[in-house]
Each structure stands twice: as structure tokens, then as C-alpha cells.
Amino acid sequence: MSRRLPRKDVVIVGFGWTGAIMANELTDEGLEVIAFERGPWRDAPTDFPPGYMQDELRYRIRHELFLRPDQLTFTFRNKMDQTALPIRSWGAFMPPNGVGGGGVHWNAEMWRFLPSDFVLKTHLTERYGAAFLPPDMTIQDWGITYEDLEPHYDRFEYLCGTSGTAGNLRGKIMDGGNPFEGPRSRPYPTPAQAQPFSHTLFGKAARELGYKPFPQPSGNLSQAYTNPLGMRLGPCTYCGFCEWFGCGNYSKASPQTTILPHLVRKSNFSLRDNSEVVRINVDRSGKRATGVTFGDSSGEEWEQQADLVILSAYTMFNVQLLLHSQIGQPYDPVTNTGVVGRNYTHQTISSVNGFFDNKKFNFNPFIASGSIGMCVDEFNGDNFDHGPHGFVGGGYVGQVQTGARPIESTLVPPGTPAWGADWKKAVKDNYLSTVKPGTGVHGSFYAYRDIYLDLDPAYKTGSGVR
């Protein structure tokens, strides 16, 4: 039997970027807000101190900041007629675990979607015709436009202190920025980060080929900054331990560095960490949420009543909770009906490693930040004519090496022995003159009928998501 807690105005499930922003906005309106986070409390000065945060084994290899596969089972299959099998190690996506969510370990790449992304189905159909799109592609228009969202992009960038160079300022194309971006209402709050050697070489080569390279917009700050909430951030030190890691320098935008110190002082906000919401409760009509049921670290079950329930966890967990709570119609790919779990998309990434003459090139690859890089956007979205190529979608191309940490960065040329003295020599000879991941493509992932989330039949009484 669940123990009932006093009613709140708002319950927030999952406490990363979205949860923190929503909590701050709603408490500003005078509402009583309680947030729930399955993982532990994490704070910048105590959990990510520079004295030991640069521990690659702990954070990159052993995934200290992430959900363990034995805590929650995901299963995966490539085709609908296959049997889904458990994922034993994370790869394509990294489910976070703890206060701050993915905003703790992210690279802090701060791209905006292209204006055409918000009206994708209409845009592509008008330009290429309905027959050009694959019949099982299920893309839709968003229902809002870039113009609707631009003020909110702007507000988030100024919350984070984003470093970058504007490419389209109120409709005027600006030198040095991304000419393909949608119009922005004002410049970035801080200048773009200074680019290391390999990134500079990529930019030079791209310009010589007729492209328009620009520095990747970054939540790793180029200079000291105080955001609108009064939170002070420092300049990035280019330590190379950013993705997979928290930042104790207060130089990477995260909920911990931009919102939480302000939010936790509010008397109408509370947070329960190490507490997992297992069900959304509804009234007799089944159409109105009345609160949530959650379990704490002692195994005790509680009920938190509320007038408003906000799901702000990662997509998979939001879908899982809706399905377990029997809210909404689950998506059925056979009949192409239902909503919950439909149109799941992620991202596609490809790259090549570059080996250069170690007598001529020293890239110092350990000097980097999470979103450092020079990019070109000529091949992103619908920025080029797809008609002759028979596909839609694209991605930016860039030199975005984000650090060369010692365990991961032992690249050697083809033909090198896998171990022994010759391997060690090759690592030593190539470390400083190698770019990893070199030139990469960060591409789109459009929705298809057979790409979706549901509860695995073998786990429907538990917590499995397929």
C-alpha cells in the first residue's frame, strides 16, 4: 500500500535540462513543484572536482554517470521479424543516471534545427514531390515553426552563455558564421572558442574548396560569463575531458552550472533523488493525471498527488512510463495506428581517422573541449538539391576532435601489430600527429514506420523497453 504525500501543484519526472528549466519557470509563477530523479544527486563542486574528474577509466570506460544495463533492460532488434535481444553495453546512446541527466555528460554542442526541419513533410513534398519520399517514411510537420521557437532558442543560448559566431543575424548573412542557419534575433552571448591546429587546418581546406566553414556553437565557454539567473561560468580550459564527464570548472553549460544553484534556494521547489516513478496515476475517467507513484531507495512505495504531471526524462523512459501507466494508444507498426512509441529517432554519425607525417604535424590532440570544431553545413538537411541523389536528409561535416584521452587514443596505422614493442612504438610515433575522429559527419535520422519503441513481450511485466 502506497503512503500518500501532501499534494503539490506540479510533479516533474526526470531532472535533466528539461526538468530543471520547467521547474524554474513554474516556481517563478508561484507554483509548488516537486521533481523526481531516479539517480543520485550530482553537484558540480563536489561530484566533478578537477582534482579527479579527469579519470578516463572511471567515467568513460566504466560509465560512472550512466544507467547500468543491469538496472534497466533495453532490448533491440534490426527488423520487426527478429527477436529483440538485451543490450549489454551502451553505444549509440548513453542513458544518464542522476540529477542533471544528459546535461552533465554531454559535449554541449549547441546547434539549432534548420527552419525547414519544422515543416519537413511539407517542405520535402513541395520541393521533390510526394513520390520522392519512401512509402514507409513517417515524417511529419512539427505544428510549430522556427519563427515560433526562435525566442526560446535565444533564451536558452543566453542561459548557457553559448560561444559562437552568428551566421544569420535578423536575416543578414554574417561573415564567419553558418550562412544556412535560421535568422537569429541577436548574436551569441560569447565569442566562438579559439580553434586548435587540426580544426584550423580543416577550416582553411574547406574555404579553399569553396565551402563556408564556421566554428561549432559551443556550450563550452570561450570567456567568463554571468547568465540571466546570476550564475557565473568560467572559460573552458581545453582539458579534453568533456564528453562522458562532468565539469567542475563551471565552464560547460549544464543544469548544475546554469540553473540549480538558483533553483534550489526557492522555498516552493523540492527534489527527491534516488526515487523512481513507476506509474502515472489518473482519475476515473482515465483522461486526467492526478499524480505519480514512486519507489525510494529503501524500497518503500509512495504516492505523490499533483494537479500537473510533466514527463521530462529521456524519450525511452517517457514512453516506458506512459505504456506501463496505460496512458494513450500504443503504436502498432502493422496497422500504423497509435501514438505512444511512434517515430523514435536518434542520430547517425560516421567519421574517419587521419594519420599525418609526425615530422611535420603536431596537433596536440589532448587540447580540446567537448564541442570544439570547424564545420560546414552545405550538406545538412535540405541545404543542397537531393533530386539527383534519390534520398533526403543530410548532416554537417566537420573536424570536431574533442580530446585524445590516453585509453581511447591509441590509434595506429593499418598493418601495425596488435600488441608488443612495435605497437607501443606506433602509438608513441602517431599520437601527436593523428586526428581522431578526424573528419566526421553528424547526420539526420528520419522517422520510419518500423522504427519505434514498445514494451518487449518478454518484459511487459517488468521494465523492459524494446
Solvent accessible surface area in square Angstrom, and as a share of the most:
residue,aa,sasa,rsa
1,M,233,1.04
2,S,28,0.18
3,R,136,0.50
4,R,159,0.58
5,L,32,0.16
6,P,108,0.68
7,R,121,0.44
8,K,50,0.21
9,D,44,0.23
10,V,1,0.01
11,V,0,0.00
12,I,0,0.00
13,V,15,0.09
14,G,10,0.09
15,F,2,0.01
16,G,10,0.10
17,W,36,0.13
18,T,74,0.43
19,G,0,0.00
20,A,0,0.00
21,I,54,0.28
22,M,65,0.29
23,A,0,0.00
24,N,9,0.05
25,E,58,0.26
26,L,28,0.14
27,T,7,0.04
28,D,89,0.46
29,E,135,0.60
30,G,54,0.52
31,L,61,0.30
32,E,71,0.32
33,V,1,0.00
34,I,8,0.04
35,A,0,0.00
36,F,2,0.01
37,E,14,0.06
38,R,59,0.21
39,G,1,0.01
40,P,44,0.27
41,W,93,0.33
42,R,24,0.09
43,D,36,0.19
44,A,1,0.00
45,P,69,0.44
46,T,97,0.56
47,D,41,0.21
48,F,5,0.02
49,P,31,0.19
50,P,71,0.45
51,G,78,0.75
52,Y,96,0.36
53,M,5,0.02
54,Q,65,0.29
55,D,53,0.28
56,E,9,0.04
57,L,74,0.37
58,R,86,0.31
59,Y,4,0.01
60,R,52,0.19
61,I,74,0.38
62,R,153,0.56
63,H,32,0.14
64,E,58,0.26
65,L,6,0.03
66,F,3,0.01
67,L,1,0.00
68,R,88,0.32
69,P,37,0.24
70,D,131,0.68
71,Q,99,0.44
72,L,7,0.03
73,T,36,0.21
74,F,4,0.02
75,T,4,0.02
76,F,115,0.48
77,R,51,0.18
78,N,114,0.58
79,K,132,0.56
80,M,70,0.31
81,D,131,0.68
82,Q,76,0.34
83,T,111,0.65
84,A,12,0.10
85,L,118,0.59
86,P,41,0.26
87,I,38,0.20
88,R,183,0.67
89,S,83,0.53
90,W,19,0.07
91,G,58,0.56
92,A,79,0.61
93,F,29,0.12
94,M,27,0.12
95,P,2,0.01
96,P,28,0.18
97,N,21,0.11
98,G,1,0.01
99,V,0,0.00
100,G,0,0.00
101,G,13,0.13
102,G,27,0.26
103,G,2,0.02
104,V,6,0.03
105,H,27,0.12
106,W,54,0.19
107,N,33,0.17
108,A,0,0.00
109,E,45,0.20
110,M,12,0.06
111,W,62,0.22
112,R,22,0.08
113,F,100,0.41
114,L,12,0.06
115,P,45,0.28
116,S,22,0.14
117,D,29,0.15
118,F,0,0.00
119,V,55,0.32
120,L,17,0.08
121,K,86,0.36
122,T,58,0.33
123,H,53,0.24
124,L,1,0.01
125,T,43,0.25
126,E,139,0.62
127,R,112,0.41
128,Y,38,0.15
129,G,29,0.28
130,A,71,0.55
131,A,107,0.83
132,F,57,0.24
133,L,17,0.08
134,P,50,0.31
135,P,143,0.90
136,D,61,0.32
137,M,21,0.10
138,T,17,0.10
139,I,12,0.06
140,Q,102,0.45
141,D,53,0.27
142,W,129,0.45
143,G,74,0.71
144,I,70,0.35
145,T,50,0.29
146,Y,4,0.01
147,E,116,0.52
148,D,79,0.41
149,L,45,0.23
150,E,18,0.08
151,P,78,0.49
152,H,110,0.49
153,Y,36,0.14
154,D,12,0.06
155,R,144,0.53
156,F,53,0.22
157,E,6,0.03
158,Y,34,0.13
159,L,20,0.10
160,C,0,0.00
161,G,0,0.00
162,T,0,0.00
163,S,0,0.00
164,G,6,0.06
165,T,49,0.29
166,A,12,0.09
167,G,0,0.00
168,N,15,0.08
169,L,23,0.12
170,R,162,0.59
171,G,51,0.49
172,K,140,0.59
173,I,95,0.48
174,M,63,0.28
175,D,147,0.76
176,G,45,0.43
177,G,4,0.04
178,N,11,0.06
179,P,28,0.17
180,F,64,0.27
181,E,20,0.09
182,G,3,0.03
183,P,52,0.32
184,R,3,0.01
185,S,49,0.31
186,R,97,0.35
187,P,66,0.42
188,Y,23,0.09
189,P,26,0.16
190,T,3,0.02
191,P,76,0.48
192,A,27,0.21
193,Q,9,0.04
194,A,78,0.61
195,Q,46,0.20
196,P,24,0.15
197,F,87,0.36
198,S,8,0.05
199,H,4,0.02
200,T,66,0.38
201,L,57,0.29
202,F,32,0.13
203,G,1,0.01
204,K,107,0.45
205,A,47,0.37
206,A,6,0.05
207,R,130,0.47
208,E,125,0.56
209,L,134,0.67
210,G,57,0.55
211,Y,72,0.27
212,K,114,0.48
213,P,11,0.07
214,F,5,0.02
215,P,18,0.11
216,Q,5,0.02
217,P,9,0.05
218,S,1,0.01
219,G,0,0.00
220,N,1,0.01
221,L,0,0.00
222,S,36,0.23
223,Q,83,0.37
224,A,70,0.55
225,Y,36,0.14
226,T,77,0.45
227,N,5,0.03
228,P,101,0.63
229,L,45,0.22
230,G,42,0.41
231,M,25,0.11
232,R,192,0.70
233,L,6,0.03
234,G,18,0.17
235,P,68,0.42
236,C,23,0.14
237,T,88,0.51
238,Y,47,0.18
239,C,49,0.29
240,G,2,0.02
241,F,39,0.16
242,C,11,0.07
243,E,36,0.16
244,W,41,0.14
245,F,0,0.00
246,G,2,0.02
247,C,25,0.15
248,G,16,0.15
249,N,50,0.26
250,Y,64,0.24
251,S,4,0.02
252,K,3,0.01
253,A,0,0.00
254,S,8,0.05
255,P,0,0.00
256,Q,2,0.01
257,T,2,0.01
258,T,0,0.00
259,I,2,0.01
260,L,4,0.02
261,P,38,0.24
262,H,54,0.24
263,L,0,0.00
264,V,72,0.41
265,R,182,0.66
266,K,36,0.15
267,S,119,0.76
268,N,25,0.13
269,F,20,0.08
270,S,41,0.26
271,L,42,0.21
272,R,70,0.25
273,D,44,0.23
274,N,66,0.34
275,S,3,0.02
276,E,68,0.30
277,V,15,0.09
278,V,66,0.38
279,R,102,0.37
280,I,9,0.04
281,N,23,0.12
282,V,59,0.34
283,D,51,0.26
284,R,252,0.92
285,S,73,0.47
286,G,42,0.41
287,K,182,0.77
288,R,119,0.44
289,A,30,0.24
290,T,28,0.17
291,G,0,0.00
292,V,0,0.00
293,T,2,0.01
294,F,0,0.00
295,G,19,0.19
296,D,31,0.16
297,S,100,0.64
298,S,92,0.60
299,G,67,0.65
300,E,61,0.27
301,E,70,0.31
302,W,32,0.11
303,E,32,0.14
304,Q,2,0.01
305,Q,35,0.15
306,A,0,0.00
307,D,71,0.37
308,L,82,0.41
309,V,25,0.15
310,I,26,0.13
311,L,43,0.21
312,S,12,0.07
313,A,30,0.23
314,Y,72,0.27
315,T,63,0.37
316,M,13,0.06
317,F,17,0.07
318,N,28,0.15
319,V,14,0.08
320,Q,16,0.07
321,L,14,0.07
322,L,44,0.22
323,L,21,0.11
324,H,60,0.27
325,S,14,0.09
326,Q,167,0.74
327,I,44,0.23
328,G,56,0.54
329,Q,104,0.46
330,P,75,0.47
331,Y,12,0.05
332,D,54,0.28
333,P,14,0.09
334,V,109,0.63
335,T,80,0.46
336,N,57,0.29
337,T,64,0.37
338,G,15,0.15
339,V,116,0.66
340,V,15,0.09
341,G,6,0.05
342,R,67,0.24
343,N,41,0.21
344,Y,25,0.10
345,T,52,0.30
346,H,57,0.25
347,Q,71,0.32
348,T,69,0.40
349,I,111,0.56
350,S,67,0.43
351,S,56,0.36
352,V,101,0.58
353,N,70,0.36
354,G,18,0.17
355,F,75,0.31
356,F,82,0.34
357,D,68,0.35
358,N,70,0.36
359,K,184,0.78
360,K,156,0.66
361,F,57,0.24
362,N,78,0.40
363,F,8,0.04
364,N,56,0.28
365,P,6,0.04
366,F,91,0.38
367,I,69,0.35
368,A,1,0.01
369,S,2,0.01
370,G,0,0.00
371,S,0,0.00
372,I,1,0.01
373,G,0,0.00
374,M,18,0.08
375,C,0,0.00
376,V,5,0.03
377,D,1,0.01
378,E,28,0.13
379,F,80,0.33
380,N,26,0.14
381,G,6,0.05
382,D,14,0.07
383,N,40,0.20
384,F,43,0.18
385,D,75,0.39
386,H,0,0.00
387,G,34,0.33
388,P,107,0.68
389,H,111,0.49
390,G,56,0.54
391,F,98,0.41
392,V,20,0.11
393,G,5,0.05
394,G,19,0.18
395,G,3,0.03
396,Y,14,0.05
397,V,28,0.16
398,G,0,0.00
399,Q,7,0.03
400,V,21,0.12
401,Q,4,0.02
402,T,13,0.08
403,G,11,0.10
404,A,8,0.06
405,R,12,0.04
406,P,92,0.58
407,I,84,0.43
408,E,46,0.20
409,S,11,0.07
410,T,46,0.27
411,L,39,0.19
412,V,37,0.21
413,P,42,0.27
414,P,130,0.82
415,G,84,0.81
416,T,34,0.20
417,P,64,0.40
418,A,91,0.71
419,W,209,0.73
420,G,24,0.23
421,A,83,0.64
422,D,92,0.48
423,W,74,0.26
424,K,134,0.57
425,K,128,0.54
426,A,15,0.11
427,V,27,0.15
428,K,166,0.70
429,D,47,0.24
430,N,19,0.10
431,Y,59,0.22
432,L,70,0.35
433,S,1,0.01
434,T,8,0.05
435,V,10,0.06
436,K,60,0.25
437,P,44,0.27
438,G,1,0.01
439,T,54,0.32
440,G,6,0.06
441,V,59,0.34
442,H,48,0.21
443,G,15,0.15
444,S,45,0.29
445,F,60,0.25
446,Y,30,0.12
447,A,7,0.06
448,Y,60,0.23
449,R,85,0.31
450,D,67,0.35
451,I,50,0.25
452,Y,30,0.11
453,L,7,0.04
454,D,26,0.13
455,L,18,0.09
456,D,9,0.05
457,P,87,0.55
458,A,85,0.66
459,Y,69,0.26
460,K,112,0.47
461,T,148,0.86
462,G,41,0.40
463,S,45,0.29
464,G,0,0.00
465,V,1,0.01
466,R,46,0.17
